[in-house]
Amino acid sequence: MNRVSVENPDDDDDRIYLTRPVTPDRLGVLLGIKLHIVLADLMWRNQFLLRDEVVPDSVAKDIAKKYHRILIIRDEEPEY
């Protein structure tokens, strides 16, 4: 359920992919930054969330942009 992936890690592409739900914990792992830094970035944007609450898509993309990444959020893939 905790799908975090970087497509083509050898490529110089700044795009990163994350499936919903986007939480501060998962976003920090994906960006390679500590949780308290993600939470501080959220507070800076008036988003007071816990580690397992859902981050709005636009806020998550802004935080990724701050760390020079392009966040692409995908819907949860159905399990067969």
N, C-alpha and C positions, 0 to 999 in steps of 0.2 A: 504494500500500500504506500510505502514511502519511496515513490519513484522520483529520483533526482538524477538527471543525466546531462552530460555535455556531449553534444553530437560532434564527431570528428575532433577529438582532443589534440591531434597533431596539427590541425589547421589553425591559421592565424585569425580565425573568425571570432568576433566578440559576442556572437549570439549564444545564449544559454536557454535551455528549455526546462520548463517545470509544469507538472500537471497539477490541477486543482485538487485539494484546497491549498492555497498559498498561505503558509504560516511563517511567522518570524523565525522559528527554528529551522524550517526547511530552506528558507531564503538565505539564512546565514551559512548553512552548509554548502549551498550551491555557489554562493559568492566567495566562500572561503574566509569569512569574517566571523568573529565571535558574536554570540547571541546578544550580549549587552550592548554591543555597538549597533546592531540592527534595531534593538529596542530604543536606543537613544536617537537614531535616525527617524524612527516612527514618532517619538515624542516631539521631535523638532518639527514634524509635520502635523502636530495636534492629533495624533493617533495613539491612544493609550491602550495598548493591547498586551495580553499575556502571550506566552510562548506558543500556545496551541490555538489561538484565535485566528480567524481568517483576516488576511491583509487585503484591502481593496486592490484591484488590478492596477489602477493608475498609480497608486502609491508605491506598490512593489516595483513597477517599471521605473519610477523616478529614483528609487533607491539603487536599483541596478545601474541606472545611467550614471549615478554619482561615482560608482566604482568602474566606470568605463565598460559596461556590459549592456547588451540588448537582451532584455528578458522577453521570451515568447512563452505565453501561458497557454497550455493545451487543456482541453476537457479530459476528464478521466476516461481512459479507454475501457470499453466493456470487456469483462472477463468471460471467456467462453468455456 
